[in-house]
Amino acid sequence: MMKRFRAVIFLVAFLMCGLASQSAHAQLCVASSTGLNFGSFSPVTSTPTAVGTIAITCTALLAKLRVCVSIGPGVGQTSYAPRNMTSGANTLQYNIYTDSAGTNVVGSTLGSSGYAAAAFDLPVSLGSVNTTITLYGKIMPSQTTPVAGAYSASFGSTAVIGYQTLGTTGTFLDCLALPLLSPAFAFPVTASVVNDCTISAANISFGSAGLLKSTLKVAGGVTVACTNAGAYSIALSSGNGVNATAATRYMTRSSGGETVAYGLYTTSSYGVPWGDGSAGSATVSGTGTGASQTTPVYARVLPQATPSPGNYSDTIIATVSF
Protein backbone atom coordinates (compact mmCIF):
# COMPACT_ATOMS: atom_id res chain seq x y z
CA MET A 1 0.00 0.00 0.00
CA MET A 2 1.35 3.35 -0.94
CA LYS A 3 1.44 6.04 1.61
CA ARG A 4 0.87 9.58 0.61
CA PHE A 5 2.42 12.54 2.44
CA ARG A 6 1.44 16.14 2.39
CA ALA A 7 3.86 18.82 3.45
CA VAL A 8 3.07 22.32 4.55
CA ILE A 9 5.53 25.15 4.88
CA PHE A 10 5.07 27.32 7.88
CA LEU A 11 6.93 30.15 9.40
CA VAL A 12 8.60 29.93 12.75
CA ALA A 13 9.16 33.39 14.25
CA PHE A 14 10.39 34.69 17.54
CA LEU A 15 10.20 38.28 18.66
CA MET A 16 13.16 39.58 20.67
CA CYS A 17 12.25 42.74 22.53
CA GLY A 18 14.68 45.20 24.03
CA LEU A 19 17.90 43.49 22.95
CA ALA A 20 18.68 45.46 19.78
CA SER A 21 21.72 47.77 20.38
CA GLN A 22 21.16 51.52 20.16
CA SER A 23 23.42 53.52 17.84
CA ALA A 24 25.96 55.78 19.52
CA HIS A 25 25.21 59.49 19.73
CA ALA A 26 26.88 61.43 16.93
CA GLN A 27 29.89 63.48 17.93
CA LEU A 28 29.10 67.16 17.58
CA CYS A 29 30.95 70.45 18.08
CA VAL A 30 29.41 73.90 17.64
CA ALA A 31 30.93 77.36 17.97
CA SER A 32 29.64 80.86 18.62
CA SER A 33 31.31 84.25 19.00
CA THR A 34 30.71 87.97 19.39
CA GLY A 35 33.74 88.61 17.16
CA LEU A 36 36.16 91.53 17.51
CA ASN A 37 35.19 95.11 18.32
CA PHE A 38 37.99 97.68 18.05
CA GLY A 39 35.71 100.50 19.21
CA SER A 40 36.28 104.13 18.19
CA PHE A 41 39.80 105.29 17.46
CA SER A 42 41.87 107.97 15.75
CA PRO A 43 44.10 106.68 12.95
CA VAL A 44 46.52 109.59 13.46
CA THR A 45 47.18 108.81 17.13
CA SER A 46 46.65 105.09 17.70
CA THR A 47 46.56 101.57 16.25
CA PRO A 48 44.18 99.72 18.58
CA THR A 49 43.96 96.04 19.41
CA ALA A 50 40.95 93.92 20.33
CA VAL A 51 40.31 90.61 22.05
CA GLY A 52 37.56 88.19 21.07
CA THR A 53 36.51 84.74 22.16
CA ILE A 54 34.94 81.73 20.47
CA ALA A 55 32.76 79.53 22.66
CA ILE A 56 33.25 75.84 21.87
CA THR A 57 30.69 73.22 22.94
CA CYS A 58 31.21 69.54 22.06
CA THR A 59 29.39 66.35 23.06
CA ALA A 60 29.85 62.55 22.72
CA LEU A 61 33.64 62.79 22.63
CA LEU A 62 36.37 60.28 23.29
CA ALA A 63 39.40 61.10 25.45
CA LYS A 64 41.11 63.74 23.31
CA LEU A 65 39.90 66.59 21.11
CA ARG A 66 41.53 68.79 18.48
CA VAL A 67 39.70 71.90 17.30
CA CYS A 68 40.88 73.94 14.32
CA VAL A 69 39.50 77.47 13.99
CA SER A 70 39.17 78.32 10.30
CA ILE A 71 38.34 81.89 9.23
CA GLY A 72 38.38 83.07 5.62
CA PRO A 73 39.62 86.46 4.38
CA GLY A 74 36.17 88.03 4.74
CA VAL A 75 33.12 88.51 2.56
CA GLY A 76 34.18 90.33 -0.60
CA GLN A 77 37.87 90.09 0.36
CA THR A 78 40.72 87.96 -0.96
CA SER A 79 43.71 88.83 1.21
CA TYR A 80 44.82 87.40 4.54
CA ALA A 81 47.80 89.77 4.80
CA PRO A 82 46.19 92.01 5.71
CA ARG A 83 42.46 91.52 5.94
CA ASN A 84 40.26 94.55 5.28
CA MET A 85 37.22 96.03 6.95
CA THR A 86 35.12 98.25 4.71
CA SER A 87 33.01 101.38 5.03
CA GLY A 88 31.44 101.87 1.64
CA ALA A 89 34.36 102.05 -0.79
CA ASN A 90 36.86 102.78 2.00
CA THR A 91 39.04 100.14 3.64
CA LEU A 92 40.75 99.67 7.00
CA GLN A 93 43.51 97.09 7.29
CA TYR A 94 43.57 94.66 10.22
CA ASN A 95 44.20 91.03 11.02
CA ILE A 96 43.26 88.19 13.38
CA TYR A 97 45.87 86.33 15.42
CA THR A 98 46.22 83.49 17.89
CA ASP A 99 48.65 85.51 20.01
CA SER A 100 48.57 88.97 21.57
CA ALA A 101 51.90 89.87 19.93
CA GLY A 102 50.25 89.59 16.52
CA THR A 103 52.64 87.10 14.92
CA ASN A 104 50.43 84.10 14.05
CA VAL A 105 47.63 84.92 11.60
CA VAL A 106 44.48 82.80 11.81
CA GLY A 107 43.94 81.31 8.36
CA SER A 108 41.59 78.81 6.81
CA THR A 109 41.23 75.19 5.77
CA LEU A 110 39.42 76.41 2.66
CA GLY A 111 41.77 76.48 -0.32
CA SER A 112 45.51 77.09 -0.26
CA SER A 113 45.75 80.53 1.32
CA GLY A 114 49.20 80.01 2.82
CA TYR A 115 47.71 80.81 6.24
CA ALA A 116 46.77 77.79 8.31
CA ALA A 117 43.77 77.36 10.54
CA ALA A 118 44.57 77.66 14.26
CA ALA A 119 44.84 74.32 16.07
CA PHE A 120 43.86 73.91 19.73
CA ASP A 121 44.15 70.59 21.57
CA LEU A 122 41.56 70.61 24.35
CA PRO A 123 41.02 68.43 27.42
CA VAL A 124 37.85 66.32 27.49
CA SER A 125 35.78 65.88 30.64
CA LEU A 126 33.15 63.11 30.73
CA GLY A 127 32.88 63.05 26.97
CA SER A 128 32.27 66.76 26.52
CA VAL A 129 34.01 70.11 26.14
CA ASN A 130 32.61 73.51 27.07
CA THR A 131 35.29 76.19 26.80
CA THR A 132 36.37 79.39 25.07
CA ILE A 133 39.24 80.10 22.70
CA THR A 134 40.80 83.57 22.65
CA LEU A 135 41.73 85.36 19.43
CA TYR A 136 43.38 88.76 19.02
CA GLY A 137 42.80 91.57 16.54
CA LYS A 138 45.17 94.32 15.48
CA ILE A 139 44.70 97.40 13.30
CA MET A 140 47.66 97.79 10.96
CA PRO A 141 49.85 100.83 11.81
CA SER A 142 50.69 103.83 9.61
CA GLN A 143 47.44 103.87 7.64
CA THR A 144 46.70 107.24 6.08
CA THR A 145 43.78 106.41 3.76
CA PRO A 146 40.92 105.54 6.18
CA VAL A 147 38.25 108.24 6.42
CA ALA A 148 35.93 108.73 9.37
CA GLY A 149 33.11 106.19 9.50
CA ALA A 150 31.92 102.79 10.72
CA TYR A 151 33.93 99.85 9.35
CA SER A 152 33.03 96.17 9.46
CA ALA A 153 33.88 92.72 8.13
CA SER A 154 31.98 89.45 8.12
CA PHE A 155 32.85 85.92 7.03
CA GLY A 156 29.68 84.19 5.90
CA SER A 157 30.15 80.43 5.65
CA THR A 158 33.96 80.59 5.97
CA ALA A 159 34.05 80.87 9.79
CA VAL A 160 33.92 77.26 10.98
CA ILE A 161 35.73 74.89 13.31
CA GLY A 162 37.06 71.52 12.25
CA TYR A 163 37.44 68.91 14.96
CA GLN A 164 38.62 65.38 15.67
CA THR A 165 38.23 63.25 18.79
CA LEU A 166 40.46 60.30 19.66
CA GLY A 167 40.84 57.76 22.41
CA THR A 168 43.78 57.81 24.78
CA THR A 169 46.08 56.83 21.93
CA GLY A 170 46.36 58.00 18.37
CA THR A 171 47.68 61.02 16.53
CA PHE A 172 45.61 63.97 15.46
CA LEU A 173 45.35 64.87 11.80
CA ASP A 174 46.53 68.17 10.40
CA CYS A 175 43.88 70.91 10.35
CA LEU A 176 43.53 70.58 6.57
CA ALA A 177 42.51 66.94 6.96
CA LEU A 178 40.16 67.05 9.95
CA PRO A 179 37.10 64.92 9.15
CA LEU A 180 34.34 66.96 10.81
CA LEU A 181 33.32 70.59 10.34
CA SER A 182 30.91 72.55 12.51
CA PRO A 183 28.13 74.72 11.13
CA ALA A 184 29.40 78.20 10.26
CA PHE A 185 29.31 80.74 13.08
CA ALA A 186 29.11 84.53 12.98
CA PHE A 187 32.36 86.39 13.68
CA PRO A 188 31.70 90.13 13.15
CA VAL A 189 34.63 92.55 13.14
CA THR A 190 33.86 96.24 13.72
CA ALA A 191 35.68 99.55 14.22
CA SER A 192 34.80 103.24 14.10
CA VAL A 193 37.29 105.74 12.70
CA VAL A 194 36.88 109.27 14.08
CA ASN A 195 38.02 112.65 12.79
CA ASP A 196 41.08 113.77 14.73
CA CYS A 197 44.16 115.96 14.36
CA THR A 198 47.53 116.38 16.01
CA ILE A 199 49.42 119.67 15.83
CA SER A 200 53.00 120.86 16.34
CA ALA A 201 54.97 123.96 15.43
CA ALA A 202 58.57 124.96 14.78
CA ASN A 203 60.02 127.95 16.63
CA ILE A 204 60.59 131.15 14.66
CA SER A 205 63.84 133.06 15.11
CA PHE A 206 64.65 136.44 13.58
CA GLY A 207 68.26 136.01 14.62
CA SER A 208 70.30 138.99 15.84
CA ALA A 209 70.10 142.62 14.74
CA GLY A 210 71.91 145.75 15.88
CA LEU A 211 69.45 148.30 14.54
CA LEU A 212 65.91 147.77 13.28
CA LYS A 213 66.34 149.93 10.19
CA SER A 214 65.40 147.27 7.63
CA THR A 215 62.67 144.65 7.37
CA LEU A 216 63.43 141.23 8.83
CA LYS A 217 61.68 138.25 7.23
CA VAL A 218 61.73 134.59 8.28
CA ALA A 219 59.34 131.63 8.01
CA GLY A 220 58.30 128.93 10.41
CA GLY A 221 55.73 126.19 10.11
CA VAL A 222 52.72 124.60 11.77
CA THR A 223 52.32 120.87 11.17
CA VAL A 224 49.06 118.95 11.49
CA ALA A 225 48.17 115.33 10.90
CA CYS A 226 44.42 114.90 10.43
CA THR A 227 42.18 111.99 9.52
CA ASN A 228 41.96 111.55 5.76
CA ALA A 229 39.29 113.78 4.13
CA GLY A 230 38.59 115.56 7.42
CA ALA A 231 38.34 119.36 7.26
CA TYR A 232 40.43 121.42 9.68
CA SER A 233 41.42 125.03 10.37
CA ILE A 234 44.41 126.46 12.25
CA ALA A 235 44.24 129.60 14.38
CA LEU A 236 47.11 131.51 16.01
CA SER A 237 46.74 133.48 19.23
CA SER A 238 47.83 137.12 19.51
CA GLY A 239 50.64 136.19 21.88
CA ASN A 240 51.68 137.43 25.30
CA GLY A 241 52.64 140.98 24.42
CA VAL A 242 50.76 143.81 26.12
CA ASN A 243 47.94 145.08 23.88
CA ALA A 244 48.92 142.61 21.18
CA THR A 245 46.50 141.83 18.36
CA ALA A 246 46.73 139.52 15.36
CA ALA A 247 47.66 142.59 13.30
CA THR A 248 50.47 143.70 15.65
CA ARG A 249 52.17 141.27 17.98
CA TYR A 250 55.01 142.09 20.38
CA MET A 251 58.15 140.31 21.47
CA THR A 252 59.06 141.45 24.99
CA ARG A 253 62.55 141.90 26.45
CA SER A 254 63.43 139.15 28.95
CA SER A 255 64.25 141.78 31.61
CA GLY A 256 62.12 144.89 31.38
CA GLY A 257 59.03 145.82 29.42
CA GLU A 258 60.51 146.99 26.10
CA THR A 259 59.10 145.37 22.99
CA VAL A 260 59.69 144.69 19.31
CA ALA A 261 56.61 144.71 17.11
CA TYR A 262 56.23 141.92 14.56
CA GLY A 263 53.58 140.13 12.52
CA LEU A 264 52.63 136.59 11.45
CA TYR A 265 50.94 136.08 8.09
CA THR A 266 49.25 133.41 6.03
CA THR A 267 51.16 134.13 2.79
CA SER A 268 54.53 135.42 1.68
CA SER A 269 52.88 138.62 0.47
CA TYR A 270 52.21 139.53 4.14
CA GLY A 271 48.76 140.74 3.23
CA VAL A 272 46.57 139.01 5.84
CA PRO A 273 47.57 138.52 9.50
CA TRP A 274 47.22 134.94 10.71
CA GLY A 275 44.97 134.98 13.76
CA ASP A 276 41.65 133.53 14.88
CA GLY A 277 39.52 134.99 12.10
CA SER A 278 38.51 138.13 14.01
CA ALA A 279 39.50 141.78 13.54
CA GLY A 280 40.67 141.34 9.97
CA SER A 281 42.76 138.24 10.64
CA ALA A 282 42.38 134.86 8.97
CA THR A 283 42.79 131.22 9.87
CA VAL A 284 44.29 128.63 7.54
CA SER A 285 42.03 125.76 6.46
CA GLY A 286 42.74 122.45 4.83
CA THR A 287 41.68 118.85 4.36
CA GLY A 288 43.45 116.02 6.12
CA THR A 289 45.35 113.34 4.22
CA GLY A 290 46.06 111.07 7.18
CA ALA A 291 49.72 112.13 6.96
CA SER A 292 51.60 115.16 8.29
CA GLN A 293 50.96 118.45 6.48
CA THR A 294 53.07 121.54 7.17
CA THR A 295 51.75 125.05 6.53
CA PRO A 296 54.31 127.89 6.42
CA VAL A 297 54.01 130.77 8.87
CA TYR A 298 55.45 133.97 7.39
CA ALA A 299 56.96 136.30 10.02
CA ARG A 300 58.06 139.90 9.59
CA VAL A 301 59.60 142.69 11.67
CA LEU A 302 59.18 146.12 10.07
CA PRO A 303 61.65 148.99 10.62
CA GLN A 304 61.00 150.64 14.00
CA ALA A 305 62.70 152.41 16.84
CA THR A 306 65.41 150.13 18.21
CA PRO A 307 64.91 149.22 21.88
CA SER A 308 67.63 148.32 24.38
CA PRO A 309 69.84 145.32 23.60
CA GLY A 310 68.58 142.00 24.99
CA ASN A 311 66.63 138.89 24.21
CA TYR A 312 63.09 139.46 22.97
CA SER A 313 60.49 136.69 22.69
CA ASP A 314 56.81 135.91 22.50
CA THR A 315 54.71 132.76 22.84
CA ILE A 316 52.00 131.92 20.31
CA ILE A 317 49.38 129.20 20.79
CA ALA A 318 48.44 127.37 17.58
CA THR A 319 45.02 125.66 17.71
CA VAL A 320 43.61 123.22 15.16
CA SER A 321 39.85 122.84 14.90
CA PHE A 322 38.29 119.85 13.13
C-alpha positions as CSV (number, residue, x, y, z in Angstrom):
1,M,0.0,0.0,0.0
2,M,1.4,3.4,-0.9
3,K,1.4,6.0,1.6
4,R,0.9,9.6,0.6
5,F,2.4,12.5,2.4
6,R,1.4,16.1,2.4
7,A,3.9,18.8,3.4
8,V,3.1,22.3,4.5
9,I,5.5,25.2,4.9
10,F,5.1,27.3,7.9
11,L,6.9,30.2,9.4
12,V,8.6,29.9,12.7
13,A,9.2,33.4,14.3
14,F,10.4,34.7,17.5
15,L,10.2,38.3,18.7
16,M,13.2,39.6,20.7
17,C,12.3,42.7,22.5
18,G,14.7,45.2,24.0
19,L,17.9,43.5,22.9
20,A,18.7,45.5,19.8
21,S,21.7,47.8,20.4
22,Q,21.2,51.5,20.2
23,S,23.4,53.5,17.8
24,A,26.0,55.8,19.5
25,H,25.2,59.5,19.7
26,A,26.9,61.4,16.9
27,Q,29.9,63.5,17.9
28,L,29.1,67.2,17.6
29,C,31.0,70.4,18.1
30,V,29.4,73.9,17.6
31,A,30.9,77.4,18.0
32,S,29.6,80.9,18.6
33,S,31.3,84.2,19.0
34,T,30.7,88.0,19.4
35,G,33.7,88.6,17.2
36,L,36.2,91.5,17.5
37,N,35.2,95.1,18.3
38,F,38.0,97.7,18.1
39,G,35.7,100.5,19.2
40,S,36.3,104.1,18.2
41,F,39.8,105.3,17.5
42,S,41.9,108.0,15.7
43,P,44.1,106.7,13.0
44,V,46.5,109.6,13.5
45,T,47.2,108.8,17.1
46,S,46.6,105.1,17.7
47,T,46.6,101.6,16.2
48,P,44.2,99.7,18.6
49,T,44.0,96.0,19.4
50,A,40.9,93.9,20.3
51,V,40.3,90.6,22.1
52,G,37.6,88.2,21.1
53,T,36.5,84.7,22.2
54,I,34.9,81.7,20.5
55,A,32.8,79.5,22.7
56,I,33.3,75.8,21.9
57,T,30.7,73.2,22.9
58,C,31.2,69.5,22.1
59,T,29.4,66.3,23.1
60,A,29.9,62.5,22.7
61,L,33.6,62.8,22.6
62,L,36.4,60.3,23.3
63,A,39.4,61.1,25.5
64,K,41.1,63.7,23.3
65,L,39.9,66.6,21.1
66,R,41.5,68.8,18.5
67,V,39.7,71.9,17.3
68,C,40.9,73.9,14.3
69,V,39.5,77.5,14.0
70,S,39.2,78.3,10.3
71,I,38.3,81.9,9.2
72,G,38.4,83.1,5.6
73,P,39.6,86.5,4.4
74,G,36.2,88.0,4.7
75,V,33.1,88.5,2.6
76,G,34.2,90.3,-0.6
77,Q,37.9,90.1,0.4
78,T,40.7,88.0,-1.0
79,S,43.7,88.8,1.2
80,Y,44.8,87.4,4.5
81,A,47.8,89.8,4.8
82,P,46.2,92.0,5.7
83,R,42.5,91.5,5.9
84,N,40.3,94.5,5.3
85,M,37.2,96.0,7.0
86,T,35.1,98.3,4.7
87,S,33.0,101.4,5.0
88,G,31.4,101.9,1.6
89,A,34.4,102.1,-0.8
90,N,36.9,102.8,2.0
91,T,39.0,100.1,3.6
92,L,40.7,99.7,7.0
93,Q,43.5,97.1,7.3
94,Y,43.6,94.7,10.2
95,N,44.2,91.0,11.0
96,I,43.3,88.2,13.4
97,Y,45.9,86.3,15.4
98,T,46.2,83.5,17.9
99,D,48.7,85.5,20.0
100,S,48.6,89.0,21.6
101,A,51.9,89.9,19.9
102,G,50.3,89.6,16.5
103,T,52.6,87.1,14.9
104,N,50.4,84.1,14.1
105,V,47.6,84.9,11.6
106,V,44.5,82.8,11.8
107,G,43.9,81.3,8.4
108,S,41.6,78.8,6.8
109,T,41.2,75.2,5.8
110,L,39.4,76.4,2.7
111,G,41.8,76.5,-0.3
112,S,45.5,77.1,-0.3
113,S,45.8,80.5,1.3
114,G,49.2,80.0,2.8
115,Y,47.7,80.8,6.2
116,A,46.8,77.8,8.3
117,A,43.8,77.4,10.5
118,A,44.6,77.7,14.3
119,A,44.8,74.3,16.1
120,F,43.9,73.9,19.7
121,D,44.1,70.6,21.6
122,L,41.6,70.6,24.4
123,P,41.0,68.4,27.4
124,V,37.9,66.3,27.5
125,S,35.8,65.9,30.6
126,L,33.1,63.1,30.7
127,G,32.9,63.1,27.0
128,S,32.3,66.8,26.5
129,V,34.0,70.1,26.1
130,N,32.6,73.5,27.1
131,T,35.3,76.2,26.8
132,T,36.4,79.4,25.1
133,I,39.2,80.1,22.7
134,T,40.8,83.6,22.7
135,L,41.7,85.4,19.4
136,Y,43.4,88.8,19.0
137,G,42.8,91.6,16.5
138,K,45.2,94.3,15.5
139,I,44.7,97.4,13.3
140,M,47.7,97.8,11.0
141,P,49.8,100.8,11.8
142,S,50.7,103.8,9.6
143,Q,47.4,103.9,7.6
144,T,46.7,107.2,6.1
145,T,43.8,106.4,3.8
146,P,40.9,105.5,6.2
147,V,38.3,108.2,6.4
148,A,35.9,108.7,9.4
149,G,33.1,106.2,9.5
150,A,31.9,102.8,10.7
151,Y,33.9,99.8,9.4
152,S,33.0,96.2,9.5
153,A,33.9,92.7,8.1
154,S,32.0,89.4,8.1
155,F,32.9,85.9,7.0
156,G,29.7,84.2,5.9
157,S,30.2,80.4,5.7
158,T,34.0,80.6,6.0
159,A,34.1,80.9,9.8
160,V,33.9,77.3,11.0
161,I,35.7,74.9,13.3
162,G,37.1,71.5,12.3
163,Y,37.4,68.9,15.0
164,Q,38.6,65.4,15.7
165,T,38.2,63.3,18.8
166,L,40.5,60.3,19.7
167,G,40.8,57.8,22.4
168,T,43.8,57.8,24.8
169,T,46.1,56.8,21.9
170,G,46.4,58.0,18.4
171,T,47.7,61.0,16.5
172,F,45.6,64.0,15.5
173,L,45.4,64.9,11.8
174,D,46.5,68.2,10.4
175,C,43.9,70.9,10.3
176,L,43.5,70.6,6.6
177,A,42.5,66.9,7.0
178,L,40.2,67.1,9.9
179,P,37.1,64.9,9.1
180,L,34.3,67.0,10.8
181,L,33.3,70.6,10.3
182,S,30.9,72.6,12.5
183,P,28.1,74.7,11.1
184,A,29.4,78.2,10.3
185,F,29.3,80.7,13.1
186,A,29.1,84.5,13.0
187,F,32.4,86.4,13.7
188,P,31.7,90.1,13.1
189,V,34.6,92.6,13.1
190,T,33.9,96.2,13.7
191,A,35.7,99.5,14.2
192,S,34.8,103.2,14.1
193,V,37.3,105.7,12.7
194,V,36.9,109.3,14.1
195,N,38.0,112.6,12.8
196,D,41.1,113.8,14.7
197,C,44.2,116.0,14.4
198,T,47.5,116.4,16.0
199,I,49.4,119.7,15.8
200,S,53.0,120.9,16.3
201,A,55.0,124.0,15.4
202,A,58.6,125.0,14.8
203,N,60.0,127.9,16.6
204,I,60.6,131.1,14.7
205,S,63.8,133.1,15.1
206,F,64.6,136.4,13.6
207,G,68.3,136.0,14.6
208,S,70.3,139.0,15.8
209,A,70.1,142.6,14.7
210,G,71.9,145.8,15.9
211,L,69.5,148.3,14.5
212,L,65.9,147.8,13.3
213,K,66.3,149.9,10.2
214,S,65.4,147.3,7.6
215,T,62.7,144.6,7.4
216,L,63.4,141.2,8.8
217,K,61.7,138.2,7.2
218,V,61.7,134.6,8.3
219,A,59.3,131.6,8.0
220,G,58.3,128.9,10.4
221,G,55.7,126.2,10.1
222,V,52.7,124.6,11.8
223,T,52.3,120.9,11.2
224,V,49.1,119.0,11.5
225,A,48.2,115.3,10.9
226,C,44.4,114.9,10.4
227,T,42.2,112.0,9.5
228,N,42.0,111.6,5.8
229,A,39.3,113.8,4.1
230,G,38.6,115.6,7.4
231,A,38.3,119.4,7.3
232,Y,40.4,121.4,9.7
233,S,41.4,125.0,10.4
234,I,44.4,126.5,12.2
235,A,44.2,129.6,14.4
236,L,47.1,131.5,16.0
237,S,46.7,133.5,19.2
238,S,47.8,137.1,19.5
239,G,50.6,136.2,21.9
240,N,51.7,137.4,25.3
241,G,52.6,141.0,24.4
242,V,50.8,143.8,26.1
243,N,47.9,145.1,23.9
244,A,48.9,142.6,21.2
245,T,46.5,141.8,18.4
246,A,46.7,139.5,15.4
247,A,47.7,142.6,13.3
248,T,50.5,143.7,15.6
249,R,52.2,141.3,18.0
250,Y,55.0,142.1,20.4
251,M,58.2,140.3,21.5
252,T,59.1,141.4,25.0
253,R,62.6,141.9,26.4
254,S,63.4,139.2,28.9
255,S,64.3,141.8,31.6
256,G,62.1,144.9,31.4
257,G,59.0,145.8,29.4
258,E,60.5,147.0,26.1
259,T,59.1,145.4,23.0
260,V,59.7,144.7,19.3
261,A,56.6,144.7,17.1
262,Y,56.2,141.9,14.6
263,G,53.6,140.1,12.5
264,L,52.6,136.6,11.4
265,Y,50.9,136.1,8.1
266,T,49.3,133.4,6.0
267,T,51.2,134.1,2.8
268,S,54.5,135.4,1.7
269,S,52.9,138.6,0.5
270,Y,52.2,139.5,4.1
271,G,48.8,140.7,3.2
272,V,46.6,139.0,5.8
273,P,47.6,138.5,9.5
274,W,47.2,134.9,10.7
275,G,45.0,135.0,13.8
276,D,41.7,133.5,14.9
277,G,39.5,135.0,12.1
278,S,38.5,138.1,14.0
279,A,39.5,141.8,13.5
280,G,40.7,141.3,10.0
281,S,42.8,138.2,10.6
282,A,42.4,134.9,9.0
283,T,42.8,131.2,9.9
284,V,44.3,128.6,7.5
285,S,42.0,125.8,6.5
286,G,42.7,122.4,4.8
287,T,41.7,118.9,4.4
288,G,43.5,116.0,6.1
289,T,45.3,113.3,4.2
290,G,46.1,111.1,7.2
291,A,49.7,112.1,7.0
292,S,51.6,115.2,8.3
293,Q,51.0,118.5,6.5
294,T,53.1,121.5,7.2
295,T,51.7,125.1,6.5
296,P,54.3,127.9,6.4
297,V,54.0,130.8,8.9
298,Y,55.4,134.0,7.4
299,A,57.0,136.3,10.0
300,R,58.1,139.9,9.6
301,V,59.6,142.7,11.7
302,L,59.2,146.1,10.1
303,P,61.6,149.0,10.6
304,Q,61.0,150.6,14.0
305,A,62.7,152.4,16.8
306,T,65.4,150.1,18.2
307,P,64.9,149.2,21.9
308,S,67.6,148.3,24.4
309,P,69.8,145.3,23.6
310,G,68.6,142.0,25.0
311,N,66.6,138.9,24.2
312,Y,63.1,139.5,23.0
313,S,60.5,136.7,22.7
314,D,56.8,135.9,22.5
315,T,54.7,132.8,22.8
316,I,52.0,131.9,20.3
317,I,49.4,129.2,20.8
318,A,48.4,127.4,17.6
319,T,45.0,125.7,17.7
320,V,43.6,123.2,15.2
321,S,39.8,122.8,14.9
322,F,38.3,119.9,13.1
